[in-house]
Amino acid sequence: MDGLRSREFGASADGVWTSEAPVRVWLPAEAPLDMPRHGLAEDGAPPPVPRPRGLALRRTVMLTATLGLSLLAFLTPARVYAEDGFTALEIIALCLFSALIIPLSGWFCSAFAGLVLQIVRGDRDHFEFPEHPRRPLVRTALLMPLYNEDAGAAFARLARIDQGLRDLDAAGAFDLFILSDSTCPEAAEAEWAAFHSFRLSAACRTFYRRRETNTERKAGNIADWVRRFGGAYPHMVILDADSLMSGDTLLHLVDAMERNPRAGLIQTAPAIINAETLYQRVQQFGVRLYGRVAATGLAWWTGPESAYFGHNAIVRVRAFAESCGLPVLPGRKPLGGHVMSHDSVEAAYLRRQGWSVHMTGALPGSYEEAPPGLQAFLARDRRWCQGNMQHIRLLTAAGLHPMSRLQMLIGVMAYLASPLWFLALLTGLVIQFQTEPRLLEISTLHGWRTIVEPRQDGLVVIWMATLSWFLLFGPKLFGSLLALGRRRDREAFGGAGFILPGVALEMVMSMVMAPIMMVSHTRMLIEIFSGRDSGWRPQQREAGRMRWSEAFAAHAWEVRAGVVFAAALLARPDLTLVFLPIVLPLLAAPAISLLGSRTTIGAAARRAGFLLTPEELDLVPRPARERRAAPAAAPQSLAGALPEAA
């Protein structure tokens, strides 16, 4: 028998026992592994790990380029403001501009490094993935946590993963674990039924466990598995409910872990698939076209202290167990309690214990799905924002590697940049209103006409806005240039005739959504620092039918901000060129959110040839149709060749 039918008992979401939500399991024998909880303090410096040659030089180049570009951007407004002496507001404006331009310059330089590396060495990276990975020497666990998800969709993804491994004759090297934290009885019943149907046809050994209480949410779900079964598996691949990974990619990850014994974690760069709405299609196209450049650049300078996204990654179980027992932060929610954005902290704690954390952009075949609309994304982003703000308290934790601190700081700035941008815009407006606009009379066919002449300090605002947009969208241009200049990529996207319209639409949509994200993140931060907890709600993965009343209620803050800026432009029309791209999206936020979540509009964009990806054009192999790996020393059939989970 694969597993043991457990007792069936029930618990409600608040931990009170009931008979309405049976907790069922189908599990192997336990193989306990100790996973101690670590605090914020840790004696000593992080132990050294194997490092790529020239890593210190790479980081020096990255730092120098970032600061140099930031300085060039800073000099123009500083010189203009200095002509008449700095006022207090001008100093504030320059400080805000500096705080924004440094991370933007870093993002730009990192992506530029990725572009150069892709041109020079292609998809090769530190791991030198062979064309045909070796057959696994050990058994690996694939973990899919579920929390009130659509069971049918989740098990359909698992079926594709299982089929990919079956096609490579490698299913015997992987065990699938469905780790349920579902609190809804209907969702739990659907999972149990789907599991039994799936288990009967799966090539991989498959197990199911539903926790009695979902303590610490996903991080606690994974930790519970490690403590109970981690001793039987050297590696685990952590999935999300919307994750999909090809069999070839899984074999490459296991091979890389076996060849690099100090690697604690290898993170892939997931592409987005199965987009139906316009919002999803924009995200899918953008990540598919630009993501490789971003991932390659990030991996180049972060080296063994890279990022972890919490899914679509392989983790060394022993390293995770000894390193990643997370602290409980002092104080009340939202900034205290259990760590919410656990992935960055787990990466930092792995490195603190002497394990390396790597990013690779060289492996295709790693996928996820995007939320169906902007409002669904913002609902998820609210939880991420709260979790990242918790990292402020972890930045000074003892024993962390400086690069780990930088990774967490980047996550914090991803949200703090929005209120800084908002304050910079307001400061710029106030500076403009402190000076009288210059009136200029010009001759027209209908006689003399008075217009507002732009002031020199108004040009500063234009310079700041233009440069910020260039640095923000530069990495997108790099990804586009790479695809257009490389024949195989150009053909995979269907040619320049498909790429250029998609790039144009994606950039327009990104520009439209940027001001909305600015106000939304500002609202989130106000709520968090006012003591409002986000909770932990199931993610919306399927497109729904949003009503206009819901759209206006969800984006009331954005509309109010748009009205404020629009009123200011009535008094200073000379600033319209700068502020109109901000004002119009804010006023139209409800319509943008509603129309972006409609599957009919997404389908129309696809039929018109916009935002198409190689997977949709069927110009690259799909995950279920992979080439077979070359046999190595292990037996040709892995069924029964590897040790059973103890």
N, C-alpha and C positions, 0 to 999 in steps of 0.2 A: 504494500500500500504506500502511495506517495506521501501521504500525510495522515494526520490523526484527526478524526472528527471530534471536535471539542464539545464541551457542554454548551448549551444554548441558553444565554441569559441576557438581560437587557439593562440598559442605562440610558437615561435622558441626557440632554445637552448639559444640564447643570450637575450631573453626577448622581442624581437620585435614581435608585433602581426602579425599573418598571418592567412590565411584561410585554410592552408594545414594540420595543426596538431590540430584537435579539442580537446578541453579539456572537457571531459565528466565526470559526477559524478552521483552516486546513493547512497544517504546518508540519515541517520536518521536526526531528528531535532537536532540542535546543543545544546550542554551543555557546555558552555565555562568554562574554568578553568585558572586562572591567573598563568603564569609561568615567573617570573621575571628573568632577566639576572644577573648573579653574576660575580663579578670581581675576581681578584687574591687575594684581601685582605678580611679578615673576622675576626672580633673581637672575642676574647675569644678562649677557647679550645673546642674541639668537646664534646658535651654532652655525658654522659655515656649511654651505651646500655646493655641489658642483655648479660652476658658472660658465656660461658661454665665453669664449675668448673675446676680449675687448669690450666687455660689458661696461666697465667704468668709463671707457672712452665714449661709448654710445650715450651714456647718461650725461656726460659732460657736454657732448654735442647737442643733445636734446635741451638741456638747461640753458646753454648759451644761446641757441637759436630762439627759444621761447622768450628769454629776457630781452634779447636784441630786437626781436620783432615787436615786443610790447613797448620798448623804449622808443622805437621809431613811430609807433602809433601815438605815444604819449606826447612827443615833442611838438607836434603841430598845435593842438589845443593849448598846451602850456605856453608856447611862444605867443600866441594870439592874446591869451588872457593876461600875460605879463606886460603887454605894451602899456596899459593904463594902471598897472598895479593890481595884485590879486585881491579880490573881495572874499569874504568868508564863504559865500555861496559858490564862487568859482573854485575855491580850494576843495569844497565838498564835492563839486561836480568832477574835479580831476581825480579825487580819491575813489569815487564810485566808478569812474571810467577805468582806472587802473585795476580795481578789483575785478572788473568784468573782462578786461582785455587780456590779462595774464592767462586765465584758463582757456580763453578762446584761442590765444596764440599757441598754447600747448597742444590743444586739440588739432589745430592746423598743422603744426610741425610734426606731430605724431603721424597724421594721415599722409603728409608729404613723404616721410620716411617709408611708410607702407607702400606708397606708389613707386618710389625708387627701388625698393627691394623686390617688388613684383616684376618690375621691368628687368632688373639685373639677374635675379635668380628664380623667378617664377614662384611656384607654390611650395618650393622646398623651404624647410625651416630647421630649427634646432634638432628635431627628432629624426630627420632624414627618413621619413616613412618609406618603406620599400613598396614596390608595386604590388607584391604579394606578401601579406603579413604571415608570420609563422603561425602555426596552429597553437592554440593556447595549451599551456602546460598545467593550468590550474582551472578551477571552476570559479566563475564570476557571477555575482548576484545583480540582477536588474531590479531596481526598486521603483515602483510607481505609487507615490502617495495620492490618495483620493480624499476629497472633502466635499461631500454633497455634489458630486459631478454627475454628468450624463454618463451612466455606466456603459451604454451601448457604444458611444463615441470613444470612450477611453479604451474599451476592450477591442474595438476595431483597430485602434493604433497598435495595441499590443499584438494583435494578430498579424499585422504587417511586419513588425519587428521579428516575431517568431518565424514568419515565412521567409524573411531575408536570411535568418540564421539557418533555417532548414535548407534553403537553396545552396548555401555554402557548406552544407554537411557539418555545421558547427553548433547545432542546437544542444548537443550533449555537454557543451562547455559553459552553458548559461542556465541559471535558475531565475524564474520570474517570481517576484513577490509583489502582490497588490496589498498595500498598507493603507487600510481605510481609517479615516478619522471622521467619517460621516456621522452627523448628529440627527439627520432626517431619517425616520424609519423607512419611508418609501425609497429613498436613495440607497439605503443599506440593503433592502430586500432586492432591489434591482441589481446591485453589485453581486450579491450572492448567487442570484440566478444566472447572471452573465458569466460569472467565474466558472460555475459548473459546466456550462455549455462550452466555454472556451477551453477548459482543462481537458475535456475529452478529445479534442482535436489538436491540441498544442504539441509541438515537437519538443519544446523546452519543458523541464519540470516546472510546475506552476503551483504557487501557494497563495493563500489569502489569510489576512489577519485584520480584524477590526478591533480597535482599542476601546476599552471601556470608557475612558475619559481622554479627551484630546489635549492633555497638558503640554504646554509649550508649542502647540500647533505643529507645523511641519518639522521644525528642528527637533522637537520632542518625539515626533513620529519616527524620524530616522534614528535618533539616539536610542529609542526603545528597541528597534530592530538590531542595532549594533550590540546592545547589552545582552540580548537574548540569542542572537544567531550569528553575530559577527565572527566568532571564533572559527567558523567553518569556511570562511571565504576570505581570500587575500585581497580581492578587489570588489568594489560595488560601483555600479553605474546608476546615478540618481537621475530620474526622469521627472517631468511634470505630467499632469494629466493630459496636456496637449502636445507632449513630446513625441517625436518619431526619429529613430536612428537606423541607418542602414546596417546590415550585417557586416559589410566590409569595413565600415567605420568602427564598429564595436571591436572587430578583430584587430584593427590597427591600434586602438587604444590599449587593449590588453597587451599586445606585443610591446608597445612603448613602455608600459609600466614594468614589464618583465625585463626589459633592457636597461631600465633606469631605476635601480633599487632605492635611490633617495628621493624619487618623485613621489610626493604625497597626493597630488591632484593634477589632472590635465583637463583643462576646460576647452571644449570646442566652441566654434562660433556659429550658433544655429541660424539658419535661414528661415523665413516665414513661408508657409504654404497654406493652401486651401482658403485663400482669400475670396470672400463673396461680396462684401460691401465696398463702397468706394474708399472708406477709411482703411480697411484692411488691405486693399489693393495698393494704396499709396505706401503703407508700411512694408508690404511684401516686396514691392519693386525696389524701394529704397534700400532695404537691408540686403537684398540679393545683389544689387549693383554696386553699392558702396561698402558693404560690411567687410569684404575681404581686405580692402585697403586699410580700414580702421583696425581690424584684428591683427594684421601683419605688423603694422607700425607699433601697436601696443605691445605685442609679444617681443618685438625687437629691443625695446628699451626697458621693459619691466623684467625680462628674464625669468629667474626662478622666484620672483615676488610678484606674480601677475594677478589677474582678476579671477573671481569665481562668481558665476551667475546663479548658482544654486541648483542647476539642472543641466542635463546633456553633458555631463562631465563624469570621468572615472576617478575614483578615490581609493587610496590604499586604506583598507579597513583598519589595520593596526595603528597606522598613523592617525587616522581620524579619532579612534577610540582614546588614544593617549593624549590627544591635543585639544579636541573640540567639545569637551564638556563646558558649555557656555555659562557665564556668570549670570546671576540674577541682579539686575541693576538696582541700587537703593532708591527709595522714593516711590511715589505713586505714578500710575500711568498718566499721561502718555509717554513720558521720558524715562520712567522707572519700570521695574518688573522684568519680564522675560524679554530677551533680545528678539526683535521682530525681523529686521533685515540681517539674518544670521549668516548669509553666505560670505560677506566681506570679513566678518569677524572670524569665521571658521578658517578662511584663507590666512588671515593674520596669525591665528593661533597655531595653525600647521607650521607656518614659517618660524614662529617663535620656538617651536620644539625641534627645529632642525630639518624640516621637510620642505622640499621645494614645491612651488605652485606655479604651473605653467599655463599659458594660453597658446592655442594653435589655430591658425587660420588656414592650415594646409589640408585639412580633411573636409571634403564635401560629405553629404549624407547625414547631416545633423539638422533637424528641423523642429520648429514649434509653430504655434498659431497665434495670431494677434487678436486682441479684443475686437468685437464687431463694430464698435463705434467710439467716438471721442469720449462720450460720457462714461462708457464702460471702462475705457482706459483710465480716465481720471479717478474713477472709484477705486481701481486697483492702485493707482499712483498715490492716492491718499495714504494707503497703508505703507507703501514704500517710503514715502516722505517722512512719516513718523518714525519708521525704523532707521532711516538715515540720520535723522536728528538725534537719535540715541547714540550714534557714533561719535558725536561731539564729546561725550563723556569717556569714550574709549580711546580717543586720540592720544591721551596722555598715559594710557595703561603701560605699566613697566614691562620691559623686555621685548617690545615689538620692534620689528625691523623698520627703519625709516621709510622704506618703500611701502610697507604695509600701512603705515600711518598716512602716506600720500594717497594710497588707493582709497582709504576711507574718507580723506579730505576731499578728494575728487567727487565722491558720492554725496558728501554734504553740500559742496558747491553746486552740484547739479540742480539743487532746489533753492539754495540761497541766492543764486544768480538772478532768479526771477524778481524778488523784492528789490534787489540792488538795481536791476534794470528799471523797474518801476520808479524807484526813487530818483534814478538818474534822469528819467524823462520829466518827472515833476520838477526837479531842480533846474533843468534846462528851461522849462517853461517859466519858472519864477524869475530866472535871470533875464529872460527876454522881456518879461513884463516890467522889470525895473528900469528899462530904457525905453525912451519914446521912439517909435518907428519913424524912419525917414520916409517922407513922401516925395515922389518923383513924378513930374508932369511929362507925359510923352504925347507926341502928335500921332493921331490916327486918322483914318479916312473920314471919321465922323467928328473930327475936331480934337481938342486937347483932352487928355484923360489922366486922372491922378491914380497912381499905383503905389504900393508899399515897396520900397527898395530894400532888398535883403541887407542886413547889417553884417559886418565882419564876424561878430560873435554868433550870428545866425549861421554863418558858414561853418563855424566850429561844430554846431549841432549836426549839420549835414555831414561833415567829415566823420564825426564819431559814429553816426548811424551807418554810413556807407561802409566804413572800414569794418565795423562789427558784423554787418551782413556778409561781407567778403570772407572774413575769417570763419564765420559760422558755416557758410555754404561752400567754402573752398574744398573741404574733403569730399563733398558730393561731386564737384567738378573733377577731382582726381579720379574717383571711381568711374566716372563717365569716360574720361580720356583713356583710362586703361582698357575699358571694354571696347571702345571704338578703335583703339590702336592695335588690339590683339585679335588676330583673325578668328581664332577658335571661340573667343568670347563674343565677338561681334556676330558670328554665325549662330552661336547658342541662343542669343537674344533675338534672332531673326533678321539681323542686319541693322544698319544705321537708321533705316526707315521706321523701325520699331523702337529703337533706343532713344532717338532724339525727341519724339513726341512724349514718350514716357518720362524722360528727364525733365522736360519743360513742365509737364503737369505736376510731377512730384515736387519740384522746387516751388511752384506757385502754391500748391497745397501746404507745403512746409512753411512758407512765408505767411500764409493766411492763419495757420494754427499757432504760430509762435506767440503773437500777442495774447491769444486766448490762454495758452499755457502759462504765460507770464502772470496774468491776473489769477488764474486758478491756483498756481503754486503759492502765490502771495497769500491767498485766502487760506490755503491749507496750513501754512506756517503760522498765521494769526490764530487759527483754531488750536493748533498743537501747543503753542506757547501760552495759550489761554487755558490749557488743561483739558481739552476735548480729545478723548480717545477715539481712534478710528474703528476699533473692534477688528474682527476677522471674519469677513463675509465670503461666501462662495463666489468665485469669479464667474462673470458672465462670459460665456464662450460662444453662444449662439446668437444670431441677429434677432432682435425683437422689433416690435412696431412702436417706436417712440411717438408720443403725441406732442402737438405743438405746446400745449400747456406744460407738459413735463420738460420740454426743451427750454422754455422761458424760465421756469422755476430753477432748473439746474444751472443756468448761465446768467442769473440775475446780476451777480457781481461784475461779470464781463460787460454786460450792457450798461450798467451804471458807470463803469470806468470809461467806456466809449463816449457816453454823454458828456462827462466832465471834459475829456480831451476835445470833443467837438465844439463845446461851448468856448473853450480857450482859443480854438482856431478862428472862430468868428471875430474875435478881437485882434488876432494876429494872423491874418491870412498869408503872410509871407512865409510862415512855417508849414503851410499845407503840404508842400512836397515831402517834408520829412515825416509828418505825423499822419498823413492820410493812410499809408499802409498799416498803421497801427489802429487808427480809429475805425475804419470800415470793418475789419474782421471782428473787432469787439462788439460793434453794433449788430453785426450779422451772426454772432456766435450761436444763437439758438438754431438758426437756419442751417448753418454749417454743420453743427452737430447732428441735427435731424437728417439732413440729406445725405451726410456721410455714412450714416448707419443703415441706409436703404440698400437692400440687395439688388433691387431693380436698376439702380443707378450704377452699382458696381458691375452688373452684367452688361449694361449698355457700354460702359467704358471698355470692357473686355472685347465685346463685339466690334467696337470701333478701332481696336488695335492699340489701345492705351495700356500702359503699365503691365505688359506681358513679360513673363519670366521664362527661362528655359524649360522648367518643369511643365508649364502650361503649353508651351510650343512643342513639347515632347522631343526636344533636341538633345536631352541628356538622359542617361539611364535613370529610371525611377527606383526608389529604394527596394522594391520587390523584385527587380530584375537586375541583379548584380552579377558581375563576372565571378567565377569560382576562384577561390584562393588556391594557390599552388600547394600541393601536399608537402609537408615537411616530415620531421622525424616522428611525430606522433602518428598513431594509427589513422588510416583514412576515414574510418567512421569513429566519431567521438562518443557515440552512445555507449555508456558503461565503461569508457576508458579512463575517466577521471574519478577521483575519490568522491564518494557520496557525501552530502552534507551531514556532518556528524549529529 
